[in-house]
Amino acid sequence: MRFALFTPEGTRRLTPDAPGRMMNLIGFWVPVTLVVFGIPAVIEEQDGLDASHIVGLVAMLYLARFFRRPLIMGVFASETALYLCGAGDRRIEIDQIQTFTLRSDEQHPRVLWVDLIDGRRYPTPAYLGDTTGTGLALTRAEMDALIAELTRRLPRPATADSA
């Protein structure tokens, strides 16, 4: 089992990384490092943590969480499920998926949506277009490759003469 800090455990990323990955990695690891090394140093130096230290540590952890969000944004897949990580994380069983569709949402005109057999629909963070908004802007070639990979993962209907 591998450690998965920026991907759901047991999955593979299907979308490209969000823009600014290096800055987000720095923004994540700096506060984490300060917390990890800061707590023992403060405790050793002052025989305990006071309220101002605790507030500072909580602020550092909040900052790390803020920078982690873009690092985990994307579409991920395991053998049995699809994971949509963005504004709200969602796990969808692959056998419940009917198709993938490009349609608009409140922010973008061409967003990749997952349509389920029972009629529910969920947007992914991937959209076709430029990087002016939130989410993952993909080129036409990247979107076509993503849809092809996702469609390949769908279960195939049984044929009548499979006996």
PyMOL commands that place a pseudoatom at each C-alpha (Angstrom):
pseudoatom trace, name=CA, resn=MET, resi=1, chain=A, elem=C, hetatm=0, pos=[0.000, 0.000, 0.000]
pseudoatom trace, name=CA, resn=ARG, resi=2, chain=A, elem=C, hetatm=0, pos=[1.389, 3.415, -0.947]
pseudoatom trace, name=CA, resn=PHE, resi=3, chain=A, elem=C, hetatm=0, pos=[1.040, 6.735, 0.815]
pseudoatom trace, name=CA, resn=ALA, resi=4, chain=A, elem=C, hetatm=0, pos=[-1.343, 8.984, -1.139]
pseudoatom trace, name=CA, resn=LEU, resi=5, chain=A, elem=C, hetatm=0, pos=[-1.295, 12.567, 0.113]
pseudoatom trace, name=CA, resn=PHE, resi=6, chain=A, elem=C, hetatm=0, pos=[-2.594, 14.255, -3.039]
pseudoatom trace, name=CA, resn=THR, resi=7, chain=A, elem=C, hetatm=0, pos=[-4.659, 11.437, -4.577]
pseudoatom trace, name=CA, resn=PRO, resi=8, chain=A, elem=C, hetatm=0, pos=[-7.427, 9.249, -3.196]
pseudoatom trace, name=CA, resn=GLU, resi=9, chain=A, elem=C, hetatm=0, pos=[-5.887, 5.985, -1.990]
pseudoatom trace, name=CA, resn=GLY, resi=10, chain=A, elem=C, hetatm=0, pos=[-5.615, 3.291, -4.638]
pseudoatom trace, name=CA, resn=THR, resi=11, chain=A, elem=C, hetatm=0, pos=[-6.401, 5.603, -7.556]
pseudoatom trace, name=CA, resn=ARG, resi=12, chain=A, elem=C, hetatm=0, pos=[-4.676, 6.983, -10.604]
pseudoatom trace, name=CA, resn=ARG, resi=13, chain=A, elem=C, hetatm=0, pos=[-4.970, 10.608, -11.747]
pseudoatom trace, name=CA, resn=LEU, resi=14, chain=A, elem=C, hetatm=0, pos=[-6.676, 10.891, -15.148]
pseudoatom trace, name=CA, resn=THR, resi=15, chain=A, elem=C, hetatm=0, pos=[-6.592, 14.691, -15.503]
pseudoatom trace, name=CA, resn=PRO, resi=16, chain=A, elem=C, hetatm=0, pos=[-3.531, 16.907, -15.726]
pseudoatom trace, name=CA, resn=ASP, resi=17, chain=A, elem=C, hetatm=0, pos=[-2.376, 18.693, -12.588]
pseudoatom trace, name=CA, resn=ALA, resi=18, chain=A, elem=C, hetatm=0, pos=[-3.926, 22.073, -11.847]
pseudoatom trace, name=CA, resn=PRO, resi=19, chain=A, elem=C, hetatm=0, pos=[-1.881, 25.099, -12.940]
pseudoatom trace, name=CA, resn=GLY, resi=20, chain=A, elem=C, hetatm=0, pos=[0.579, 26.427, -10.384]
pseudoatom trace, name=CA, resn=ARG, resi=21, chain=A, elem=C, hetatm=0, pos=[1.414, 23.021, -8.929]
pseudoatom trace, name=CA, resn=MET, resi=22, chain=A, elem=C, hetatm=0, pos=[4.879, 24.035, -7.741]
pseudoatom trace, name=CA, resn=MET, resi=23, chain=A, elem=C, hetatm=0, pos=[3.601, 27.125, -5.903]
pseudoatom trace, name=CA, resn=ASN, resi=24, chain=A, elem=C, hetatm=0, pos=[0.848, 25.056, -4.293]
pseudoatom trace, name=CA, resn=LEU, resi=25, chain=A, elem=C, hetatm=0, pos=[3.364, 22.421, -3.200]
pseudoatom trace, name=CA, resn=ILE, resi=26, chain=A, elem=C, hetatm=0, pos=[5.519, 25.109, -1.609]
pseudoatom trace, name=CA, resn=GLY, resi=27, chain=A, elem=C, hetatm=0, pos=[2.439, 26.690, -0.023]
pseudoatom trace, name=CA, resn=PHE, resi=28, chain=A, elem=C, hetatm=0, pos=[1.507, 23.307, 1.429]
pseudoatom trace, name=CA, resn=TRP, resi=29, chain=A, elem=C, hetatm=0, pos=[4.879, 22.073, 2.655]
pseudoatom trace, name=CA, resn=VAL, resi=30, chain=A, elem=C, hetatm=0, pos=[6.165, 25.314, 4.226]
pseudoatom trace, name=CA, resn=PRO, resi=31, chain=A, elem=C, hetatm=0, pos=[3.390, 25.564, 6.847]
pseudoatom trace, name=CA, resn=VAL, resi=32, chain=A, elem=C, hetatm=0, pos=[3.433, 21.796, 7.432]
pseudoatom trace, name=CA, resn=THR, resi=33, chain=A, elem=C, hetatm=0, pos=[7.179, 21.947, 8.034]
pseudoatom trace, name=CA, resn=LEU, resi=34, chain=A, elem=C, hetatm=0, pos=[6.791, 24.924, 10.364]
pseudoatom trace, name=CA, resn=VAL, resi=35, chain=A, elem=C, hetatm=0, pos=[4.183, 23.043, 12.388]
pseudoatom trace, name=CA, resn=VAL, resi=36, chain=A, elem=C, hetatm=0, pos=[6.129, 19.778, 12.510]
pseudoatom trace, name=CA, resn=PHE, resi=37, chain=A, elem=C, hetatm=0, pos=[9.385, 21.399, 13.575]
pseudoatom trace, name=CA, resn=GLY, resi=38, chain=A, elem=C, hetatm=0, pos=[7.855, 24.354, 15.408]
pseudoatom trace, name=CA, resn=ILE, resi=39, chain=A, elem=C, hetatm=0, pos=[5.872, 22.459, 18.026]
pseudoatom trace, name=CA, resn=PRO, resi=40, chain=A, elem=C, hetatm=0, pos=[8.848, 20.567, 19.508]
pseudoatom trace, name=CA, resn=ALA, resi=41, chain=A, elem=C, hetatm=0, pos=[11.001, 23.726, 19.433]
pseudoatom trace, name=CA, resn=VAL, resi=42, chain=A, elem=C, hetatm=0, pos=[8.391, 25.826, 21.233]
pseudoatom trace, name=CA, resn=ILE, resi=43, chain=A, elem=C, hetatm=0, pos=[7.684, 23.125, 23.801]
pseudoatom trace, name=CA, resn=GLU, resi=44, chain=A, elem=C, hetatm=0, pos=[11.389, 22.661, 24.489]
pseudoatom trace, name=CA, resn=GLU, resi=45, chain=A, elem=C, hetatm=0, pos=[12.076, 26.387, 24.725]
pseudoatom trace, name=CA, resn=GLN, resi=46, chain=A, elem=C, hetatm=0, pos=[9.047, 27.472, 26.759]
pseudoatom trace, name=CA, resn=ASP, resi=47, chain=A, elem=C, hetatm=0, pos=[7.900, 24.328, 28.563]
pseudoatom trace, name=CA, resn=GLY, resi=48, chain=A, elem=C, hetatm=0, pos=[4.577, 24.228, 26.764]
pseudoatom trace, name=CA, resn=LEU, resi=49, chain=A, elem=C, hetatm=0, pos=[2.351, 25.981, 24.260]
pseudoatom trace, name=CA, resn=ASP, resi=50, chain=A, elem=C, hetatm=0, pos=[0.472, 29.164, 25.060]
pseudoatom trace, name=CA, resn=ALA, resi=51, chain=A, elem=C, hetatm=0, pos=[-2.615, 30.480, 23.260]
pseudoatom trace, name=CA, resn=SER, resi=52, chain=A, elem=C, hetatm=0, pos=[-0.678, 32.541, 20.720]
pseudoatom trace, name=CA, resn=HIS, resi=53, chain=A, elem=C, hetatm=0, pos=[1.359, 29.491, 19.654]
pseudoatom trace, name=CA, resn=ILE, resi=54, chain=A, elem=C, hetatm=0, pos=[-1.778, 27.410, 19.269]
pseudoatom trace, name=CA, resn=VAL, resi=55, chain=A, elem=C, hetatm=0, pos=[-3.448, 30.104, 17.147]
pseudoatom trace, name=CA, resn=GLY, resi=56, chain=A, elem=C, hetatm=0, pos=[-0.331, 30.297, 14.965]
pseudoatom trace, name=CA, resn=LEU, resi=57, chain=A, elem=C, hetatm=0, pos=[-0.195, 26.521, 14.527]
pseudoatom trace, name=CA, resn=VAL, resi=58, chain=A, elem=C, hetatm=0, pos=[-3.879, 26.343, 13.625]
pseudoatom trace, name=CA, resn=ALA, resi=59, chain=A, elem=C, hetatm=0, pos=[-3.359, 29.160, 11.098]
pseudoatom trace, name=CA, resn=MET, resi=60, chain=A, elem=C, hetatm=0, pos=[-0.449, 27.240, 9.547]
pseudoatom trace, name=CA, resn=LEU, resi=61, chain=A, elem=C, hetatm=0, pos=[-2.556, 24.080, 9.252]
pseudoatom trace, name=CA, resn=TYR, resi=62, chain=A, elem=C, hetatm=0, pos=[-5.398, 26.068, 7.678]
pseudoatom trace, name=CA, resn=LEU, resi=63, chain=A, elem=C, hetatm=0, pos=[-2.937, 27.577, 5.203]
pseudoatom trace, name=CA, resn=ALA, resi=64, chain=A, elem=C, hetatm=0, pos=[-1.643, 24.102, 4.315]
pseudoatom trace, name=CA, resn=ARG, resi=65, chain=A, elem=C, hetatm=0, pos=[-5.226, 22.914, 3.745]
pseudoatom trace, name=CA, resn=PHE, resi=66, chain=A, elem=C, hetatm=0, pos=[-5.870, 25.928, 1.480]
pseudoatom trace, name=CA, resn=PHE, resi=67, chain=A, elem=C, hetatm=0, pos=[-2.859, 25.052, -0.703]
pseudoatom trace, name=CA, resn=ARG, resi=68, chain=A, elem=C, hetatm=0, pos=[-3.658, 21.313, -0.704]
pseudoatom trace, name=CA, resn=ARG, resi=69, chain=A, elem=C, hetatm=0, pos=[-7.035, 21.855, -2.404]
pseudoatom trace, name=CA, resn=PRO, resi=70, chain=A, elem=C, hetatm=0, pos=[-5.653, 22.580, -5.917]
pseudoatom trace, name=CA, resn=LEU, resi=71, chain=A, elem=C, hetatm=0, pos=[-3.183, 19.717, -5.543]
pseudoatom trace, name=CA, resn=ILE, resi=72, chain=A, elem=C, hetatm=0, pos=[-5.975, 17.159, -5.146]
pseudoatom trace, name=CA, resn=MET, resi=73, chain=A, elem=C, hetatm=0, pos=[-8.299, 18.689, -7.769]
pseudoatom trace, name=CA, resn=GLY, resi=74, chain=A, elem=C, hetatm=0, pos=[-8.959, 16.289, -10.614]
pseudoatom trace, name=CA, resn=VAL, resi=75, chain=A, elem=C, hetatm=0, pos=[-10.575, 13.119, -11.851]
pseudoatom trace, name=CA, resn=PHE, resi=76, chain=A, elem=C, hetatm=0, pos=[-9.134, 9.899, -10.424]
pseudoatom trace, name=CA, resn=ALA, resi=77, chain=A, elem=C, hetatm=0, pos=[-10.028, 6.264, -11.026]
pseudoatom trace, name=CA, resn=SER, resi=78, chain=A, elem=C, hetatm=0, pos=[-9.609, 2.955, -9.280]
pseudoatom trace, name=CA, resn=GLU, resi=79, chain=A, elem=C, hetatm=0, pos=[-10.640, -0.416, -10.645]
pseudoatom trace, name=CA, resn=THR, resi=80, chain=A, elem=C, hetatm=0, pos=[-14.211, 0.003, -9.361]
pseudoatom trace, name=CA, resn=ALA, resi=81, chain=A, elem=C, hetatm=0, pos=[-14.846, 3.716, -8.834]
pseudoatom trace, name=CA, resn=LEU, resi=82, chain=A, elem=C, hetatm=0, pos=[-14.387, 7.190, -10.206]
pseudoatom trace, name=CA, resn=TYR, resi=83, chain=A, elem=C, hetatm=0, pos=[-13.369, 10.006, -7.838]
pseudoatom trace, name=CA, resn=LEU, resi=84, chain=A, elem=C, hetatm=0, pos=[-14.218, 13.626, -8.593]
pseudoatom trace, name=CA, resn=CYS, resi=85, chain=A, elem=C, hetatm=0, pos=[-12.080, 15.904, -6.440]
pseudoatom trace, name=CA, resn=GLY, resi=86, chain=A, elem=C, hetatm=0, pos=[-12.705, 19.620, -6.542]
pseudoatom trace, name=CA, resn=ALA, resi=87, chain=A, elem=C, hetatm=0, pos=[-15.129, 21.867, -4.693]
pseudoatom trace, name=CA, resn=GLY, resi=88, chain=A, elem=C, hetatm=0, pos=[-16.873, 18.777, -3.302]
pseudoatom trace, name=CA, resn=ASP, resi=89, chain=A, elem=C, hetatm=0, pos=[-15.315, 15.331, -3.393]
pseudoatom trace, name=CA, resn=ARG, resi=90, chain=A, elem=C, hetatm=0, pos=[-17.441, 12.513, -4.762]
pseudoatom trace, name=CA, resn=ARG, resi=91, chain=A, elem=C, hetatm=0, pos=[-16.942, 8.769, -5.246]
pseudoatom trace, name=CA, resn=ILE, resi=92, chain=A, elem=C, hetatm=0, pos=[-18.985, 7.124, -8.004]
pseudoatom trace, name=CA, resn=GLU, resi=93, chain=A, elem=C, hetatm=0, pos=[-19.088, 3.391, -8.670]
pseudoatom trace, name=CA, resn=ILE, resi=94, chain=A, elem=C, hetatm=0, pos=[-18.112, 2.753, -12.285]
pseudoatom trace, name=CA, resn=ASP, resi=95, chain=A, elem=C, hetatm=0, pos=[-20.974, 0.298, -12.825]
pseudoatom trace, name=CA, resn=GLN, resi=96, chain=A, elem=C, hetatm=0, pos=[-23.432, 3.140, -12.010]
pseudoatom trace, name=CA, resn=ILE, resi=97, chain=A, elem=C, hetatm=0, pos=[-22.138, 5.392, -14.815]
pseudoatom trace, name=CA, resn=GLN, resi=98, chain=A, elem=C, hetatm=0, pos=[-24.099, 5.603, -18.043]
pseudoatom trace, name=CA, resn=THR, resi=99, chain=A, elem=C, hetatm=0, pos=[-22.056, 8.145, -20.023]
pseudoatom trace, name=CA, resn=PHE, resi=100, chain=A, elem=C, hetatm=0, pos=[-19.914, 11.280, -19.964]
pseudoatom trace, name=CA, resn=THR, resi=101, chain=A, elem=C, hetatm=0, pos=[-21.249, 14.536, -21.401]
pseudoatom trace, name=CA, resn=LEU, resi=102, chain=A, elem=C, hetatm=0, pos=[-19.970, 18.041, -22.054]
pseudoatom trace, name=CA, resn=ARG, resi=103, chain=A, elem=C, hetatm=0, pos=[-22.497, 20.615, -20.862]
pseudoatom trace, name=CA, resn=SER, resi=104, chain=A, elem=C, hetatm=0, pos=[-22.479, 23.990, -19.173]
pseudoatom trace, name=CA, resn=ASP, resi=105, chain=A, elem=C, hetatm=0, pos=[-22.561, 24.867, -15.510]
pseudoatom trace, name=CA, resn=GLU, resi=106, chain=A, elem=C, hetatm=0, pos=[-22.657, 28.213, -13.677]
pseudoatom trace, name=CA, resn=GLN, resi=107, chain=A, elem=C, hetatm=0, pos=[-19.024, 29.025, -14.530]
pseudoatom trace, name=CA, resn=HIS, resi=108, chain=A, elem=C, hetatm=0, pos=[-18.081, 27.331, -17.810]
pseudoatom trace, name=CA, resn=PRO, resi=109, chain=A, elem=C, hetatm=0, pos=[-19.869, 26.486, -21.067]
pseudoatom trace, name=CA, resn=ARG, resi=110, chain=A, elem=C, hetatm=0, pos=[-18.206, 23.066, -21.655]
pseudoatom trace, name=CA, resn=VAL, resi=111, chain=A, elem=C, hetatm=0, pos=[-17.783, 21.093, -18.417]
pseudoatom trace, name=CA, resn=LEU, resi=112, chain=A, elem=C, hetatm=0, pos=[-17.347, 17.308, -18.331]
pseudoatom trace, name=CA, resn=TRP, resi=113, chain=A, elem=C, hetatm=0, pos=[-20.306, 15.757, -16.482]
pseudoatom trace, name=CA, resn=VAL, resi=114, chain=A, elem=C, hetatm=0, pos=[-20.794, 12.173, -15.288]
pseudoatom trace, name=CA, resn=ASP, resi=115, chain=A, elem=C, hetatm=0, pos=[-24.315, 10.893, -16.066]
pseudoatom trace, name=CA, resn=LEU, resi=116, chain=A, elem=C, hetatm=0, pos=[-25.506, 7.994, -13.922]
pseudoatom trace, name=CA, resn=ILE, resi=117, chain=A, elem=C, hetatm=0, pos=[-27.927, 5.235, -14.844]
pseudoatom trace, name=CA, resn=ASP, resi=118, chain=A, elem=C, hetatm=0, pos=[-30.474, 6.493, -12.295]
pseudoatom trace, name=CA, resn=GLY, resi=119, chain=A, elem=C, hetatm=0, pos=[-30.572, 9.976, -13.903]
pseudoatom trace, name=CA, resn=ARG, resi=120, chain=A, elem=C, hetatm=0, pos=[-28.314, 11.842, -11.471]
pseudoatom trace, name=CA, resn=ARG, resi=121, chain=A, elem=C, hetatm=0, pos=[-25.563, 14.001, -12.985]
pseudoatom trace, name=CA, resn=TYR, resi=122, chain=A, elem=C, hetatm=0, pos=[-22.357, 15.274, -11.422]
pseudoatom trace, name=CA, resn=PRO, resi=123, chain=A, elem=C, hetatm=0, pos=[-19.905, 17.832, -12.819]
pseudoatom trace, name=CA, resn=THR, resi=124, chain=A, elem=C, hetatm=0, pos=[-16.205, 17.079, -12.812]
pseudoatom trace, name=CA, resn=PRO, resi=125, chain=A, elem=C, hetatm=0, pos=[-13.623, 19.829, -12.199]
pseudoatom trace, name=CA, resn=ALA, resi=126, chain=A, elem=C, hetatm=0, pos=[-12.483, 19.431, -15.842]
pseudoatom trace, name=CA, resn=TYR, resi=127, chain=A, elem=C, hetatm=0, pos=[-13.731, 21.874, -18.464]
pseudoatom trace, name=CA, resn=LEU, resi=128, chain=A, elem=C, hetatm=0, pos=[-12.881, 22.777, -22.037]
pseudoatom trace, name=CA, resn=GLY, resi=129, chain=A, elem=C, hetatm=0, pos=[-11.348, 26.219, -22.339]
pseudoatom trace, name=CA, resn=ASP, resi=130, chain=A, elem=C, hetatm=0, pos=[-8.846, 28.676, -20.959]
pseudoatom trace, name=CA, resn=THR, resi=131, chain=A, elem=C, hetatm=0, pos=[-7.442, 28.908, -17.442]
pseudoatom trace, name=CA, resn=THR, resi=132, chain=A, elem=C, hetatm=0, pos=[-9.345, 32.038, -16.402]
pseudoatom trace, name=CA, resn=GLY, resi=133, chain=A, elem=C, hetatm=0, pos=[-11.655, 30.292, -13.963]
pseudoatom trace, name=CA, resn=THR, resi=134, chain=A, elem=C, hetatm=0, pos=[-11.622, 27.685, -11.259]
pseudoatom trace, name=CA, resn=GLY, resi=135, chain=A, elem=C, hetatm=0, pos=[-11.241, 24.019, -12.061]
pseudoatom trace, name=CA, resn=LEU, resi=136, chain=A, elem=C, hetatm=0, pos=[-9.068, 22.265, -14.594]
pseudoatom trace, name=CA, resn=ALA, resi=137, chain=A, elem=C, hetatm=0, pos=[-8.944, 23.840, -18.040]
pseudoatom trace, name=CA, resn=LEU, resi=138, chain=A, elem=C, hetatm=0, pos=[-8.249, 21.199, -20.698]
pseudoatom trace, name=CA, resn=THR, resi=139, chain=A, elem=C, hetatm=0, pos=[-7.462, 21.536, -24.385]
pseudoatom trace, name=CA, resn=ARG, resi=140, chain=A, elem=C, hetatm=0, pos=[-9.681, 19.731, -26.888]
pseudoatom trace, name=CA, resn=ALA, resi=141, chain=A, elem=C, hetatm=0, pos=[-7.075, 16.953, -27.240]
pseudoatom trace, name=CA, resn=GLU, resi=142, chain=A, elem=C, hetatm=0, pos=[-6.791, 16.524, -23.452]
pseudoatom trace, name=CA, resn=MET, resi=143, chain=A, elem=C, hetatm=0, pos=[-10.576, 16.434, -23.055]
pseudoatom trace, name=CA, resn=ASP, resi=144, chain=A, elem=C, hetatm=0, pos=[-10.954, 13.895, -25.871]
pseudoatom trace, name=CA, resn=ALA, resi=145, chain=A, elem=C, hetatm=0, pos=[-8.261, 11.699, -24.286]
pseudoatom trace, name=CA, resn=LEU, resi=146, chain=A, elem=C, hetatm=0, pos=[-9.926, 11.971, -20.862]
pseudoatom trace, name=CA, resn=ILE, resi=147, chain=A, elem=C, hetatm=0, pos=[-13.353, 11.036, -22.233]
pseudoatom trace, name=CA, resn=ALA, resi=148, chain=A, elem=C, hetatm=0, pos=[-11.841, 8.107, -24.153]
pseudoatom trace, name=CA, resn=GLU, resi=149, chain=A, elem=C, hetatm=0, pos=[-10.062, 6.841, -21.010]
pseudoatom trace, name=CA, resn=LEU, resi=150, chain=A, elem=C, hetatm=0, pos=[-13.187, 7.199, -18.881]
pseudoatom trace, name=CA, resn=THR, resi=151, chain=A, elem=C, hetatm=0, pos=[-15.375, 5.498, -21.488]
pseudoatom trace, name=CA, resn=ARG, resi=152, chain=A, elem=C, hetatm=0, pos=[-12.862, 2.643, -21.757]
pseudoatom trace, name=CA, resn=ARG, resi=153, chain=A, elem=C, hetatm=0, pos=[-13.333, 1.996, -18.032]
pseudoatom trace, name=CA, resn=LEU, resi=154, chain=A, elem=C, hetatm=0, pos=[-17.113, 1.574, -18.290]
pseudoatom trace, name=CA, resn=PRO, resi=155, chain=A, elem=C, hetatm=0, pos=[-18.403, -1.996, -18.080]
pseudoatom trace, name=CA, resn=ARG, resi=156, chain=A, elem=C, hetatm=0, pos=[-19.406, -3.426, -21.410]
pseudoatom trace, name=CA, resn=PRO, resi=157, chain=A, elem=C, hetatm=0, pos=[-22.966, -4.708, -21.788]
pseudoatom trace, name=CA, resn=ALA, resi=158, chain=A, elem=C, hetatm=0, pos=[-23.220, -8.507, -22.068]
pseudoatom trace, name=CA, resn=THR, resi=159, chain=A, elem=C, hetatm=0, pos=[-23.887, -9.817, -25.542]
pseudoatom trace, name=CA, resn=ALA, resi=160, chain=A, elem=C, hetatm=0, pos=[-26.810, -12.147, -26.247]
pseudoatom trace, name=CA, resn=ASP, resi=161, chain=A, elem=C, hetatm=0, pos=[-24.558, -14.949, -27.472]
pseudoatom trace, name=CA, resn=SER, resi=162, chain=A, elem=C, hetatm=0, pos=[-22.051, -14.966, -24.606]
pseudoatom trace, name=CA, resn=ALA, resi=163, chain=A, elem=C, hetatm=0, pos=[-22.743, -18.602, -23.739]
for i in range(1, 163): cmd.bond("trace and resi %d" % i, "trace and resi %d" % (i + 1))
show_as sticks, trace
zoom trace
